[in-house]
Amino acid sequence: MKSKQRLAQLRHWRVRKKLSGTKERPRMSVFFSNENIHVQFIDDTAGQTLAAASTLSKATPDREKLGANVKSAKTIGTLAAKTALDKGIKAVVFDRGGARYHGKVKALADAAREAGLQF
């Protein structure tokens, strides 16, 4: 019998093998822990993180009040999009990290789109 973590890892690999980021169109990788949300913009050809945003980063307003919920996901989605746009990133490939496109993931993606990212 497969464990929950093993199934999640397989799901993540299945999604990840279909996605790849470039310098012009980096991969927007989303990770949700139990307490925090992390977003990275990754150029897979160079193996480099171009920009990042998180509930832990110092640039995040009211970071003490944020958690891993839908409300925080909207805030981080907007912040991540602004960070990416400041670095000259306009279009991305969205990597949901094996999570279902539902709830927190959908809220983050919608907020990033509203802030100006294309995906």
N, C-alpha and C positions, 0 to 999 in steps of 0.2 A: 504494500500500500504506500502511496506517495504522500509525503507530508505537505502541508499547506505552503510552507516556504519553498519546497522543491517545485510545486506547481506554479507558484508565482515566478520563480526563476526561469522556468521553461517558457512561460508566457512572455516574460521580458525578452528572452533571447529570440523568440519567434517574431516579435514586433521589431526588435533591433536589427535583425538580419536583412530587413527590407528597407531600412532607413540609413542614410549617410549624409553628413553635412559637409559643405564646402565653404570656402571663404566668402563667396558671393551669397550663398544660401545655407547658413549654418543650421545645425540640429539644435532645436530648443528642447532640452532634456528636463523633465519634471520629476522630482522625487518628493514623496510625502513620507515623513516619519510619523511617529505617534504625536509628536509635539511641534514639528516645524515643517516648513515648505521650502524647497530649494529649486531654483531654476538656473540652468546654465546654457549658454550659447556656445556650441562646440564645432570647431572645424576639424572634421575627422581625417581629412587628407594630411594635415599638419600635426594632428594630435594635440590641439591647443584649445583652451577655453578662452573665448573672445570677450565674454561678458558674463556676469552672474548677478543674481538677486536672491535674497533669502529673508526669512522672518528673523534671522539672527544678524543680518548685516547692519552696520551702523547707520547707513543711509536710509533705512526703513523708519518711517515715522510711527510713533507709538508701538515700537516693537515688543514692549513688555506685555501688551494686551493681545498680541497676535498668537494664534495657535495653528493647528492643522485642521481648520474648518473652512466652510464655504466663504464666509465673510473675509477671512484672511486671504483665501485663494484669490478673491477679486482684487484685493489690495496688492498682493504680490504680482499678479498678472499685469496690472497697470504699471507697477514699478519696474518690472522686468522689461516691458515694452519700451518704457522711457529710457532705461539704461541701454538697451539695444539700439534704439534710434540715435542716441547720443554717440554711439560708436560707429554709426553709419550702416547698421543692419536694418534692412527694410523687410526682407522676405526670409522666412525660416521654414524648416521641416519640423513638424511637431512630433516629439517622441513622448508618448504618454507613459512610458516606463512599465508596460505590462498592466497598468491599471485600466479599468473600464472607463470609457469616455462618458462619464456620468458624475453628477455631484460636484466635488471639489475640482476634478480635472476639467470638466466642462466650464465651470465658473472661471477658472484661471485662463483657459483658452479664449473664452468670450471677452474677458476683460482685456487681454492682450490684443485681440483683434480690434476692439473699440479704441484702444490707445494708438493704433496705427500700424501694427504688424500684419503682414500678409502671409497666410497659410491656409 
